[in-house]
Amino acid sequence: MGLYIFGQAAVAVFAITGVLAAVRKDRDLLGLVILGMVTALGGGTLRDMILDVPVFWIEDTNYLAVSAAAGAATFFLMKITIINEARSRLLLYFDALGVAFFCIFAFEKTITLGHSFPVAIIMSFFTGMAGGAMRDVITGRPNLLLTKELYATPPLTGSILYGILRNTEMDPARAGLIAVLFIFLFRSAAIFFRLHMPEWLVNQRDHEH
């Protein structure tokens, strides 16, 4: 049950980020809801195709309903001026939360299918990043994964933490909640304090033509 709630939370939050990323003057409700659903369901769809299992939202259409409802609600909430003005900042924090939920959901699903710890880590990271990447490509936004933002490290370390915790006697739902909070707070701190990768890990030269 805990895994299912994490999955529903993940698609809801990522649908919100899809609408936040694209909402502009004259953008219609249907287009934004569809974008939110692509953002929410895209990463998990690719994950399930790679793992060769039934696609999660086809197997359970509640994921479709939750992502559509979250996207529509965000559309109407954006009409509130104070929320609209904080849209760019909200996008970053909601993205952090969505990635956190999706990472743990994907990790647990992969392990439950009998795959190894390294495979679970890879699928966890891939699922968390893929939906946001689709969103950014469609909306023409710079993808944070390809910048020096401290973006990939929180979900990667959080997934490893969850893998360690689930091998203890801790309740899996509690372990998942701890890992989600770790990823979200780590990424939120990076946003708030403008933390970046160390300069020696960043390519400082332009490509030569």
C-alpha positions in Angstrom: 0.0 0.0 0.0 2.9 2.4 0.8 4.4 1.8 -2.6 1.1 2.5 -4.3 0.7 5.8 -2.5 4.2 6.8 -3.4 3.4 6.1 -7.1 0.2 8.2 -7.0 2.0 11.0 -5.2 4.8 10.9 -7.9 2.4 11.2 -10.9 0.4 14.0 -9.1 3.5 16.1 -8.3 5.1 15.6 -11.7 1.8 16.5 -13.5 1.9 19.8 -11.5 5.5 20.5 -12.7 4.4 19.9 -16.3 1.7 22.6 -16.0 4.0 25.0 -14.1 6.7 24.7 -16.8 4.3 25.5 -19.7 1.6 27.8 -18.4 1.6 31.0 -20.3 -1.0 33.5 -21.5 -3.5 31.8 -23.9 -2.4 28.3 -23.2 -5.5 26.1 -22.9 -6.5 23.7 -20.2 -6.5 20.6 -22.4 -3.0 21.2 -23.7 -1.6 21.8 -20.3 -3.3 18.8 -18.7 -1.9 16.6 -21.5 1.6 18.0 -21.0 1.2 17.3 -17.3 0.2 13.7 -18.0 3.2 13.2 -20.3 5.5 14.6 -17.7 3.9 12.4 -15.0 3.7 9.1 -16.9 6.6 9.3 -19.4 9.4 8.2 -17.2 7.5 5.3 -15.7 6.3 4.2 -19.1 9.9 3.9 -20.4 10.9 2.1 -17.1 8.2 -0.5 -17.5 9.1 -1.0 -21.2 12.7 -1.6 -20.3 11.8 -4.0 -17.5 9.3 -5.7 -19.9 6.3 -5.5 -17.6 2.8 -4.1 -18.1 2.9 -0.3 -18.2 1.7 0.9 -14.9 -0.9 3.4 -16.0 -2.4 0.9 -18.4 -2.6 -1.7 -15.7 -4.2 0.8 -13.3 -6.0 3.8 -14.8 -6.1 5.6 -11.5 -2.7 7.0 -12.4 -4.3 8.6 -15.4 -7.0 10.1 -13.3 -4.7 11.4 -10.6 -2.3 13.0 -13.1 -5.1 14.7 -15.1 -6.8 16.0 -11.9 -3.5 17.4 -10.6 -2.8 19.1 -13.9 -6.2 20.6 -14.1 -6.1 21.8 -10.5 -2.8 23.5 -11.1 -4.2 25.3 -14.1 -6.9 26.9 -12.1 -4.7 27.6 -9.1 -2.3 29.5 -11.4 -5.0 32.1 -11.8 -4.1 33.2 -8.2 -1.6 36.0 -8.7 0.7 35.2 -5.8 1.1 31.6 -7.0 1.6 32.6 -10.6 4.4 35.0 -9.6 6.2 32.3 -7.7 5.8 29.8 -10.6 9.5 29.4 -11.5 10.5 28.7 -7.9 7.6 26.4 -7.3 8.5 24.4 -10.3 12.0 23.6 -8.9 10.6 22.5 -5.5 7.8 20.4 -7.0 10.3 18.8 -9.4 12.4 17.9 -6.4 9.5 16.3 -4.6 8.3 14.5 -7.8 11.8 13.1 -8.4 12.0 11.9 -4.8 8.7 10.0 -5.0 9.4 8.5 -8.4 12.9 7.3 -7.4 11.7 5.3 -4.4 8.6 4.0 -6.3 10.9 2.8 -9.2 13.5 1.3 -6.9 11.0 -0.8 -4.9 9.2 -1.9 -8.1 12.5 -3.0 -9.7 13.6 -4.9 -6.6 10.2 -6.6 -6.2 10.5 -7.9 -9.8 13.7 -9.7 -8.7 16.4 -7.4 -10.2 19.6 -6.6 -8.4 20.5 -3.6 -6.3 22.6 -1.9 -9.1 19.7 -2.3 -11.6 17.2 -0.9 -9.1 19.5 2.2 -8.6 19.7 2.7 -12.3 16.0 2.4 -12.9 15.3 4.6 -9.9 17.5 7.3 -11.2 16.3 6.9 -14.8 12.6 7.1 -13.8 13.1 10.2 -11.7 15.0 12.0 -14.5 13.1 11.0 -17.6 9.8 12.6 -17.0 11.4 16.0 -16.2 13.6 15.7 -19.3 10.5 15.1 -21.5 8.8 18.1 -19.9 11.9 20.4 -20.5 12.3 19.3 -24.1 8.6 19.9 -24.9 8.5 23.3 -23.2 12.0 24.4 -24.4 13.4 24.8 -21.0 17.1 24.1 -20.2 17.4 20.6 -18.7 18.8 20.8 -15.2 20.5 17.5 -15.6 22.8 19.1 -18.2 23.8 22.0 -16.1 26.1 22.3 -13.0 23.0 22.4 -10.8 23.2 20.0 -7.9 20.4 18.0 -9.5 21.3 14.4 -10.0 23.2 13.8 -6.7 20.2 14.0 -4.3 18.1 11.3 -6.1 21.1 9.1 -6.6 22.2 9.2 -3.0 18.6 9.0 -1.8 18.1 5.8 -3.8 21.2 4.3 -2.3 20.0 5.2 1.2 16.6 3.6 0.6 18.4 0.4 -0.6 20.4 0.3 2.6 17.4 1.0 4.8 15.2 -1.6 3.2 17.8 -4.2 4.1 17.4 -3.5 7.8 14.4 -4.4 9.9 12.8 -1.0 9.2 9.3 -0.9 7.8 9.6 -0.4 4.0 7.0 2.4 4.0 9.0 4.3 6.7 12.3 3.7 4.9 10.7 5.1 1.8 9.4 8.1 3.6 12.9 8.8 5.0 14.5 8.5 1.6 11.9 10.8 0.0 12.5 13.4 2.7 16.2 13.0 2.3 16.1 13.6 -1.5 13.6 16.5 -1.3 15.5 18.3 1.5 18.9 17.7 -0.1 17.6 19.1 -3.4 15.7 21.9 -1.7 18.8 23.0 0.1 20.7 23.1 -3.2 18.0 25.3 -4.7 17.7 27.6 -1.7 21.5 28.0 -1.2 22.3 27.9 -4.9 24.6 24.9 -4.4 26.4 23.6 -7.5 28.8 20.8 -8.4 32.5 21.6 -7.5 34.2 23.5 -10.3 36.7 20.7 -10.9 33.8 18.5 -11.9 32.4 21.0 -14.4 33.6 21.4 -17.9 34.7 25.0 -18.2 35.7 25.1 -21.9 33.4 25.6 -24.9 33.7 23.2 -27.7 36.0 24.2 -30.4 34.6 24.7 -33.9 
